[in-house]
């Protein structure tokens, strides 16, 4: 692959954080890219909705080279990394440097997700399931009409893959993703998949009206996790 000048990628927002929880079993460098087609009122990274760059790809690659001995891979998150085809160039740079890559996505761009996975530009994918996989629920959760269509196609793409190279993630939120919505989705998602249940960090929500909503109790999360395990899912919470 030809050298990729940093000025060619206009969505690199930030990097510099090492996480032990964003890719199970791995120490991973987090890379945040900007831009997203949705306007979820409970988004915890609203500053990344607008497409803009604060960092250069050359700076990122220098940073990763220094950390290579200390990390197991790179997590590319956002925003929505698959908001534009330009992400394939960034992923190619990271892969060419010898790093494993996990891509986070909301499932809004199934064609690009399929391309990235089939071409080997990502080794692992994590897809958010925002609410019940019903049109009215997804329209409300994402703030965009018709968002569910692409999500369903993305679920289908992942369901055809080995279960150990992808996961689903749901942020548990009152009125958006509660027990009813999650258990409804348990009948729609492929059994045997890893499903991460995440707490809602309300103070970071894009909509002020959602700030201050308490997270699910540990007891409530564990009860839901048991029900999902009974349905054949592997659960992380």
N, C-alpha and C positions, 0 to 999 in steps of 0.2 A: 504494500500500500504506500502511496506517495505521502510525503511529509504533509502534515495537516497544520497550517498556520492558525494560531489562536484566533486571529481576527475573523476566520471563516465561520466560527461558531458563536452565535450571538446570544446564547442562553445559559452560559456557565455562571451561576450565581455565587456559589461559595464551596469551599472545601477546607479541610484541616482538622476535622473531628474523627477520632477513631472510636468505633463502637464494638461492643462485645455482644449486643443483643439484636442488631438489625439483620444479621445473617447467622442463623443458629449454628453454633459450633465453630464460628470463625471470628477472628479479629478483622474488622473491615474498615477501610477508609470510606467516609461518606462524601459523596459528590452531589451537590444540589444544583438542579437546572431549573430555569424559570419557564413560565408559560403553562396555561391550562385552559382547556375548552369549557370547563365547568365552573360554576360559582356556588359551591357547597357552602351554606351559611355556617356550618360548623368546621370548616377547613382550619387546620391548626398551623398552616403556613401561608396565610393570605398575602404576605409580602412577595410571594413567588408567583402570583397569578399573572402579573404583567410580564411580557416577554422583554427581557433585558439582560445584559451581561455585566458582572462586576469583577470577574476574574478572567484570565487568559488560559487557554489550553496549554501553552508552553509552561506557564507557572504551575499548573496542575501536574504536568508530567514530571517536572523537576521535583515537586513535592513527593509524588509517588515513588520516584527513584530513590529518594532518601529514606522512605519508609518501607522499602521492599522487603527487608529482612524481618520486619516486625508485623506485617499484615498478611492475611491469608487471601484477601480479595478486596474488591471495590464494589460498593453499593451505589448505584446511580438512582437518585430519587428526585423529588421535586416538591412543588409543581407537578407537572406531568411530563416525564421524560419523552414519552411517545407523542407529544404534541406536534412534532415536526420530523420529517425524514432526516433532517440534519443530525439527529442523534446517532445515526449509524456511523457517521464519521468519527464522532467522539468515542463511541464504543470500540471502533476499529483501532484507534490510537491506544486505548487502554489495553485491549487484547494483544496488540502487537508488542506492547511493552512486557508481556508475560504475566498479566494479572487475570485471575478469575473474576467474572463480573456477575453481579446480581442486579436485575432491573426491577424497579418498582413501577407499577402502573395501575390506573383506574379501569383499564379495559376499554377505553373509548376508541382505540385505534387497532382493531383486530388484525387488519392486513399487515400493519407494520410490526405488530407483536409476532405474527407468524413468520415474517421475513427475518426478524432478529434471531428468533430461536432456531429456525431452520439453517441459517447461515453460520451459526455458532458464535454470534456476537455477544450472546449472554449465556451463562451456564446455569442460571437459576432465575426464576421469575416469581414475584409476589404480586398478587392482584387483589385490590381492595373490593370488597362487596359492601356497598354503602348502606343498603336497606333491603327490604324484600324485593325479590326479582319480579316485580310487578310494575307496569308502566307508571301508574299514579304515584307509587312510592318513590320510584327512581327520579321522576320529574321533580318531585318535592325535595328529595335529598340532594340532588345535584344542581337545582336551580335552572335546569335546561330541559326543554321538552324533547322527547325522543332519545334520551341518553341510553335507555335500556337496550336498544337494538344492537349496538356495538358490543355492549357488555355480554350479552348472550352469546355472540359469536366468539368473543374472547374466552369465555368459559368453555365453549365447545373445543376450541383450539387446545387449551390446557388439558382438558379431560382426555385427550388422545395421547398425552405424553406420559412417560414414567412418573409415578407418584412422587419420586424423590427429587425432582428438579423444579417443582413449583409449589406454591402454597397460596391459600386464600387468607384474607385478613378482614376482620370486621371490627370497627370501633363501636363499642356498645354505648348507645346514647338514648336517653329517655325520649320517647316519641318518634324516634327515627330507626333505631336498630335495637329493639328489645327482644324478649324471648319469642314473641309471636313471629316477628320478621325473621329471626335467625332460624327458628325451627321450620318455618316455611321454606327457607332456602336449603335446608338439609335434604329436602326432597328433590331439589333441583341441581345440586352440586354433586360431583362424582364421589361416591363413598371411597374411603381409603386415603383421601386427600388430607394434607396437613392444613388445619384451620386455626389461625391465630386470633384470639379474642383480646382486643386491646382496650385499655381504659380511655375515656374521653378526657382530654385536658382542656377544660372549659375556659380557662383564663386566656387561652390563645385563639379562641374561636373568632372567625371573621365577623359574625353577627353579634353585636353587643347583647342582644336579647338572650343569647345562649350562654353567656359568661356567668359563672356562678352555679351552673347545674352540677350537682354532686355526681361523682362517678358511681358506677355499680358497686355494691358491697362485695367483699371477697366471697361471702357465703352465696350470694346470688350468682356470681360468675362461676363458682365451682359447681353449683347445681345445674346450670346450663351446660357446662362442659361435660358433666356426666351424661346428660341426655344425648349430646352429640357423639360421645364415645360409644354409647349404646347403639347409635345408628351407623357406626363403622368409621367415624372420622378420627384422625389423630389430632389432638388438641394441644395448643400451646397457649397458656394464659399467665 
